[in-house]
Amino acid sequence: MSDQISDPIRKCSIILKNAKSDTEKFAALFMVTKLIKGKDCNEAGKRLLFDSIGFDFVRRLLIGGKDVPDASAYQSVALSILSCFCENEDLATHPDMLGSIPVFLGIVSTCDDDEYDDNLIVINEAYHCLQSIASYEKGRVALREAGIIKKLAEIYTQQSFQIDEALTLIVTLVSHFGPASWEEDPKLFHSLLQRVSLDFETDHAERKFELAEMISVLLFTCRKELIAKTLHEEIWPACLYKGVSDILKSKIGKAQRDPTLKLTANILEILGIEWTLNDSDNPKKFFLLLLQLAAIEVRMQMDNKSFNQVLVQADLITACFIILELSINYMSTDQLDLDQKEKQQVYTGLKGAFSAVLSVFTKLSNDTRKDKLQKNEKAFACAMIRVLCAWMAQETSALKAEVFKLIPFILQLANESFYASRDHRIKARTQPTAESTPADVLRVTLPAMCHLVVEEQARKIFLKEKQEQVLFDCLQFHWTIAHYKKPPVPRAERLKRMNEPDPEMTPQQLEDMKDSRTAIVSLCNIFMNITVLEPKLVEESPVFAQLLRFIFENLPELKDTPDNLVMHGHLAVLGLLLLKQQSTKIKKNDFSICRYIQTTIRFLWDAYSIDESNDPQALVVSLAYKEYWFEIMELWFLGMQTMSGIIKLIPWISDFAIESGWAEGIIEVLRKVKIGTLPPNVKLAYEDFLSQLVDANSSVAAVLKKADALKACRNHRMMELGKKLFGD
């Protein structure tokens, strides 16, 4: 039987228990070291020996002290025995073993001391015990609570002897605990990365690639936002650049290329694609090399392969996806000056890579088990969607037919991921959890969807799949984050907390709000495109009616802050487009419409100013809008145009333009603007709007004339408005 204990083990146990002194017990230990490594020592035998020795005795051997003759010899025997016991989970996680973690740490932290020069076995055995304890969940928790990550990082940073074991143990633990492994103060992480990056840069043996894998883990598990914000004066990014570029510019095989590409992806996720442009002589050379290598690798790994075949290399391919996605996004900003030959090379490389991705994704979409994907399979499928959407957001003409066929499956996976992520985040607001939030793939598809819904074939598929309902759910969820309201105070605590200041938002909350504002802007753009291109559908759709009602009720509540301006503008103008399409259903006594129109007038009115210019006769974009004008300029003109169309369909809305003073205010500003300096597109927007007001409301003409509209019309040759007000 497997739990039978052999006679030698039993005899040894009796000797140990009957020992009358530590000297007798120590003598018996030499027999234990032979027995415990023998084939007849099973788990039950090890347990019996462990109990017979007694941990107090082993502890005394471990911490014998420097005044004890041959202390290291005693430690060596004790550690030799413990390292054997550590192979067993029950013994490795025994309270006595976990209680000795500080002793093990003490031994490994003195590895530079002279007394250990002749006894490396002691340090090796101590590391072996720590590594064995780290193999089990209970052990990992105990090691973390003992502050081992910080201690080992200090050992690696400060000492020069036997430190690879320290780094290996750090990597084991941070792989498990993720960002929670690291302290709020980033100094320790930076100093560790500095040391290991310097080793990586200067080591030209095989260890260089082992370090690449370890640095990958450290970067993947760090507090990314915190590290990215505290990089000032750190030199490890430059060390990594030198180390990575040296490898990728050399003749290398798969064993060297794979860990380097994975490392590069993790670096880019923290440092951004700008990190690749470090060469002052030719900044784009390394960027283009890296982009081509990632594209070639994707093509090599995915061309003519099945989904299951490429899944084997999922980590490597996903790393290449990250490089491609970030490179594509960066090129879309036009900050990289590529000549025609370089552009063609990039396009050819990317098209080849995405042809291979589409081929694999198509096979998966036709697979009968596509609805029963395992967690790792679904994660890789979502990684393919993410990189495809980065490509589609910039390049909609290439591979169009292949992409359109995949839209239903892309939406299925993206929608599933959104609802899973949403539900987890909502639950976490009231029930905090250590589980990481599931990835929301729908969020990263939004920019691509803006382009796709413009294509008639893609839009039909999109609407057939009822995607507008999912996007409305998405908008409502992101609104709860972007328009943050502090949780209500329980009645019993209101008096006590009445004068307390509002708690400051955490960096994570602020980051989430920023991301949700960006998501809402993308969602508005998608809805605007559908509203313009499918007017009949929008007029009759319950979802779009709900969307308009949502904007009516919520937009007036939005805080008037610079951060909210772009989102405010998109929601306001989307509301105008929907209002125009659904004008027949609008009721005059609906108070929420009144508040919405007032809010939207304020957005349109505040865009231009004459008081904020150095020249008192020049019309300029208001200071509050100037920083964001690139993002909202077209929106403003669309808003003015749509407002003009709404006044024609719903004449009573013109009352708001009069009561608010907006119409009069436009004339007053135009009167002051120097002749010949009014931009033609602004003149057209104002003139069309005022003309529609005059047609819609009989009281407008008198208001405009009183404000001296005659002078404004003459100065800026507003012929159409002049005719309506003063005749020929």
Secondary structure, DSSP 8 states (H G I E B T S, - for coil): -TT---HHHHHHHHHHHH--SHHHHHHHHHHHHHHHTSTT--HHHHHHHHHHH-HHHHHHHHT--TTSTTHHHHHHHHHHHHHHHTTSHHHHT-HHHHHTHHHHHHHHHTTTSGGGTT-HHHHHHHHHHHHHHTTSHHHHHHHHHTTHHHHHHHHHHH--SS-HHHHHHHHHHHHHHGGGGS-SSTHHHHHHHHHHHHHHHH--STHHHHHHHHHHHHHHHS-HHHHHHT-TT--HHHHHHHHHHHHHTS---HHHHHHHHHHHHHHHHHH-GGGGG--SS-HHHHHHHHHHHHHHHHHHHHTT--HHHHHTTHHHHHHHHHHHHHHHHHHTTT-S---HHHHHHHHHHHHHHHHHHHHHHHHHHT-TTGGG--HHHHHHHHHHHHHHHHHHHH--STTHHHHHHHHHHHHHHHHHHHHHHHHHHHHHHHS--SS-----HHHHHHHHHHHHTTSHHHHHHHHHTTHHHHHHHHHHHHHHHHT-------GGGTTTTTTS------HHHHHHHHHHHHHHHHHHHHHHHHHHH-HHHHHH-HHHHHHHHHHHHHGGGS---GGGHHHHHHHHHHHHHHHHHTGGG--TT-HHHHHHHHHHHHHHHTTEESTTSSSTT--EE-HHHHTTHHHHHHHHHHHHHHHHHHHHHSGGGHHHHHHTTHHHHHHHHHHHS-TT-S-HHHHHHHHHHHHHHHHH-TTHHHHHHHTTHHHHHHHTT-HHHHHHHH--
